[in-house]
Structure formats: C-alpha cells, structure tokens
Amino acid sequence: MSKSKLLKYEVINTKKDKKLIGEVFDFKKVKGIGGNGNSNVLAKKQKSTRDLLVEFMDEQRKFNGQQLGFNTRMEKEVSNLRNDLNRIVKLNNLKK
C-alpha cells in the first residue's frame, strides 16, 4: 500500500524544442487549498489504547492456547519415552 500525494502545478512557459519531440513546459508548484498542500491525502486513523490492548489480549490468548497444546504434546512424548526406556531396562535385567 503506497501513499500517493496529489500535487497541483501551474504552467508558466511553453516552448518548442527541435531536439525533443513535443513541447517543453516550465511548471510552478501551486499550494493546494486547505493548508499544507496535502489536503487530498487522508490522515491515518490511530487506534485507541483500549483497542490496542484488546487486540494484544486476543493475540496473547491465541498464543497461550498454542503453547498449551505444544506443552501437552511434549509431556505425552516424554512420558512415552520414559515408559519405553523403563521397558528396555526391565528386559535387559531379565536377560542377565
């Protein structure tokens, strides 16, 4: 998304140039009506602190849910590994 500015120009002088095709123009920048010359560019609306906080809390809630799911999966995997190792140790002891 690019910001574009609308600028106004006034033609001061025109002349023919044999080296260039067409006409050569001299321009003068004209200040737009309404202040700083950027009257047609809309200002970006800023979010309020409350809106930013609500947005952050929603993102944090989603992240916490993902983290809880990850931690649960890891606990199951570690538990499965412990059980496998315990079984291997018992089998090795029985064979001796």
VENCOR-V262077 format. One record per backbone hydrogen bond with DSSP energy under -0.5 kcal/mol. CO is the residue of the C=O (numbers start at 1). NH is the residue of the N-H. Records with the same first field share a line. If there is no record, write none. Layout:
CO=NH  NH
This chain:
5=7
8=30
10=28
13=26
15=24
22=17
24=15
26=12  13
28=10
30=8
32=35
34=36
38=41
40=42
48=52
49=53
50=54
51=55
52=56
53=57
54=58
55=59
56=60
57=61
58=62
59=63
60=64
61=65
62=66
63=67
64=68
65=69
66=70
67=71
68=72
69=73
70=74
71=75
72=76
73=77
74=78
75=79
76=80
77=81
78=82
79=83
80=84
81=85
82=86
83=87
84=88
85=89
86=90
87=91
88=92
89=93
90=94
91=95
92=96
